[in-house]
Amino acid sequence: MKKIGLAAAVLLAMTGAHAYQFEVKGQSEYLDINSSANDKNYTGDLQGTYYFKNVDASKGPLAEAAFLNQASNVSLGYHYGQYNYASGTNPNFNYQDNSYGLKGEAYFTTAYTGSLPLYTSASYNHTSLNGKNAISRDNEGDRYAVEVGALPAKNFLMAVGYTHSNPVALDTSDALAYGAAKAYGESTFSDNKDFVTARAKYVGAIDNTNMSIGFEAKGIFNNDRGAYGLKTDLFLTPALSVGASFADTSNLDSGYDHVWGADVNYFVTPAVSVGATYVKANAKNGNNLDTDTVGLNASVRF
């Protein structure tokens, strides 16, 4: 009887559950770089998140359930990358990247702000680059970031933050959410730098339909330089969404200017999702490393 009860609980979690406290996400991307040696470029990402209270996924888009519930959480992330490419007349660069990240997010109110929800987050990431030939130097770096913000309207977040990276480190959460091309572009810019960040996010229903729409805008600034990114998602149903993204990094030292992206995500059940992504990064200033990435992802909630 115990085995039958356990099997029934697992089946319920995988098919009909509308509340969850744990989430595991995974992603892999293939990177097609315009160079003479790009046949072994790929990434892998894994992230586990624990929410301090059950997340109600019965209302609104399933993909945004945690945000709609203002669910405080802590997560652990890992990113692996294999990069083998040639730049111009230079010999091949060959790297393996192992990055680890820890992040916490909290939503709360205080006696001074009344019913106005406040938001804060903090993260730490460590990157270890393992060079596989003489010109590919080993390197290690750490990345620290904090954010504070508020939700002045329902499902509308505004936040500002500070990030320090020394010397170069990847944000594992961004790599999973936005893809390796965007995450590495920002990581290159933030090498041994301090910069401020700004972010706004909104998710809302479309009147008289079963659809919703989401927007997110991000900016990073250092002295007279900066970059921004935009992302929008159309939730055709609570389970199915299509999205598009754009980032302008032309004022950074990343070697790229415009980065375009598209994605689709579908919840097979309220607890299991699958998705696909595409990103196009345009190189600049004589850099011949135009990059296209194709990714597949999945998540499980329980």
LUMPAKOL-629294 format. One record per residue (C-alpha): residue in one letter; x negated, y negated, z. Coordinates in steps of 0.2 Angstrom, whole numbers, padded with zeros to 4 digits, always signed. Layout:
BEGIN
AXYZ;...
//
This chain:
BEGIN
M+0000+0000+0000;K-0014-0012+0004;K-0022-0009-0013;I-0005-0012-0022;G-0003-0028-0012;L-0020-0034-0016;A-0017-0030-0035;A-0001-0040-0034;A-0009-0055-0026;V-0023-0055-0040;L-0010-0053-0053;L+0000-0068-0046;A-0015-0079-0045;M-0019-0075-0063;T-0002-0077-0071;G+0010-0088-0061;A+0002-0097-0047;H+0005-0116-0046;A-0007-0120-0031;Y-0026-0116-0030;Q-0041-0121-0019;F-0055-0114-0029;E-0060-0117-0047;V-0074-0109-0057;K-0079-0117-0074;G-0091-0111-0088;Q-0097-0118-0104;S-0109-0114-0118;E-0115-0125-0132;Y-0124-0122-0148;L-0135-0137-0153;D-0138-0139-0172;I-0153-0152-0173;N-0158-0159-0189;S-0176-0153-0189;S-0187-0139-0195;A-0185-0128-0179;N-0168-0128-0172;D-0162-0110-0172;K-0164-0107-0154;N-0155-0122-0146;Y-0141-0118-0134;T-0135-0122-0117;G-0125-0114-0103;D-0116-0122-0088;L-0107-0115-0073;Q-0098-0125-0059;G-0089-0119-0044;T-0077-0131-0034;Y-0069-0130-0017;Y-0054-0141-0013;F-0051-0145+0005;K-0032-0143+0003;N-0022-0133-0009;V-0020-0142-0026;D-0002-0142-0032;A-0002-0139-0051;S+0017-0138-0054;K+0018-0156-0060;G+0009-0165-0074;P-0005-0159-0085;L-0013-0143-0078;A-0030-0150-0083;E-0028-0165-0072;A-0020-0157-0057;A-0034-0161-0045;F-0034-0179-0050;L-0015-0181-0049;N-0016-0173-0031;Q-0031-0184-0026;A-0039-0168-0020;S-0055-0170-0010;N-0068-0157-0015;V-0086-0152-0015;S-0094-0143-0030;L-0110-0134-0035;G-0116-0134-0053;Y-0130-0126-0064;H-0136-0131-0082;Y-0147-0121-0093;G-0154-0127-0109;Q-0166-0120-0123;Y-0173-0133-0134;N-0185-0130-0149;Y-0187-0143-0162;A-0199-0154-0172;S-0199-0173-0172;G-0206-0181-0188;T-0223-0175-0192;N-0226-0169-0174;P-0228-0151-0169;N-0213-0141-0162;F-0207-0146-0144;N-0201-0131-0134;Y-0192-0133-0118;Q-0182-0123-0105;D-0171-0134-0094;N-0164-0128-0077;S-0154-0141-0068;Y-0144-0139-0051;G-0131-0151-0044;L-0121-0154-0029;K-0106-0166-0029;G-0093-0172-0016;E-0077-0182-0019;A-0065-0189-0006;Y-0049-0198-0007;F-0043-0207+0009;T-0034-0222+0017;T-0039-0233+0031;A-0030-0244+0043;Y-0036-0259+0034;T-0030-0254+0017;G-0013-0247+0022;S-0006-0235+0009;L-0019-0240-0004;P-0029-0224-0008;L-0048-0226-0008;Y-0061-0215-0017;T-0079-0211-0015;S-0091-0198-0022;A-0109-0194-0020;S-0120-0182-0030;Y-0138-0175-0031;N-0145-0166-0046;H-0162-0158-0048;T-0170-0154-0066;S-0185-0143-0069;L-0191-0144-0087;N-0202-0129-0092;G-0213-0133-0107;K-0217-0117-0118;N-0232-0124-0128;A-0246-0136-0126;I-0237-0152-0131;S-0221-0148-0121;R-0226-0154-0103;D-0218-0147-0088;N-0208-0160-0078;E-0196-0161-0063;G-0185-0175-0057;D-0171-0179-0045;R-0155-0189-0048;Y-0145-0198-0034;A-0128-0206-0037;V-0114-0214-0026;E-0097-0221-0031;V-0084-0231-0022;G-0067-0236-0028;A-0048-0237-0026;L-0032-0232-0035;P-0022-0249-0037;A-0008-0240-0046;K-0002-0222-0047;N-0014-0211-0055;F-0026-0226-0060;L-0044-0225-0053;M-0056-0239-0053;A-0074-0236-0046;V-0091-0244-0046;G-0108-0235-0042;Y-0126-0234-0041;T-0138-0221-0048;H-0157-0218-0047;S-0166-0205-0057;N-0184-0201-0054;P-0192-0197-0066;V-0179-0188-0077;A-0164-0178-0071;L-0148-0172-0079;D-0131-0174-0071;T-0124-0156-0071;S-0106-0162-0069;D-0107-0174-0084;A-0115-0160-0095;L-0100-0149-0091;A-0087-0162-0094;Y-0094-0172-0109;G-0107-0160-0117;A-0126-0159-0117;A-0129-0172-0131;K-0121-0186-0120;A-0128-0180-0104;Y-0146-0180-0111;G-0144-0197-0119;E-0140-0204-0102;S-0153-0194-0093;T-0166-0201-0106;F-0161-0219-0103;S-0161-0217-0084;D-0179-0210-0083;N-0187-0219-0068;K-0173-0232-0067;D-0160-0238-0056;F-0143-0243-0063;V-0126-0248-0059;T-0110-0239-0066;A-0092-0243-0068;R-0078-0231-0072;A-0059-0232-0074;K-0047-0217-0076;Y-0028-0216-0079;V-0016-0201-0082;G+0002-0204-0085;A+0018-0196-0093;I+0025-0202-0109;D+0043-0207-0106;N+0057-0196-0113;T+0045-0182-0118;N+0036-0167-0110;M+0019-0175-0115;S+0006-0185-0105;I-0009-0196-0110;G-0025-0199-0101;F-0039-0212-0103;E-0057-0213-0096;A-0070-0227-0098;K-0087-0227-0091;G-0102-0239-0092;I-0120-0239-0086;F-0130-0255-0084;N-0149-0259-0081;N-0155-0277-0083;D-0150-0282-0100;R-0146-0265-0107;G-0131-0254-0105;A-0120-0241-0113;Y-0102-0236-0113;G-0091-0221-0116;L-0073-0219-0119;K-0062-0203-0119;T-0043-0200-0122;D-0033-0184-0120;L-0016-0181-0127;F-0007-0168-0117;L+0006-0160-0129;T+0012-0149-0115;P+0006-0147-0097;A-0004-0133-0104;L-0011-0139-0121;S-0021-0154-0124;V-0032-0162-0138;G-0045-0175-0135;A-0057-0187-0143;S-0072-0197-0136;F-0084-0210-0141;A-0100-0216-0134;D-0111-0231-0139;T-0129-0229-0133;S-0137-0241-0146;N-0144-0252-0133;L-0153-0238-0123;D-0170-0229-0126;S-0161-0213-0129;G-0165-0212-0148;Y-0147-0211-0153;D-0133-0224-0156;H-0115-0217-0158;V-0109-0201-0151;W-0093-0194-0156;G-0083-0180-0149;A-0067-0169-0150;D-0060-0155-0139;V-0045-0144-0137;N-0040-0136-0121;Y-0026-0123-0117;F-0020-0115-0101;V-0016-0097-0105;T-0008-0096-0088;P-0008-0110-0074;A-0024-0102-0067;V-0034-0098-0083;S-0039-0110-0097;V-0050-0109-0113;G-0056-0123-0124;A-0068-0128-0138;T-0078-0144-0140;Y-0087-0153-0154;V-0100-0167-0153;K-0109-0177-0166;A-0124-0188-0161;N-0132-0200-0173;A-0150-0203-0172;K-0158-0220-0175;N-0175-0229-0177;G-0183-0216-0188;N-0178-0202-0176;N-0173-0187-0187;L-0164-0178-0174;D-0146-0180-0179;T-0137-0167-0168;D-0121-0158-0169;T-0115-0147-0155;V-0101-0134-0154;G-0095-0127-0137;L-0083-0115-0129;N-0077-0116-0111;A-0066-0107-0099;S-0060-0109-0081;V-0052-0099-0068;R-0042-0105-0052;F-0037-0096-0037;
//
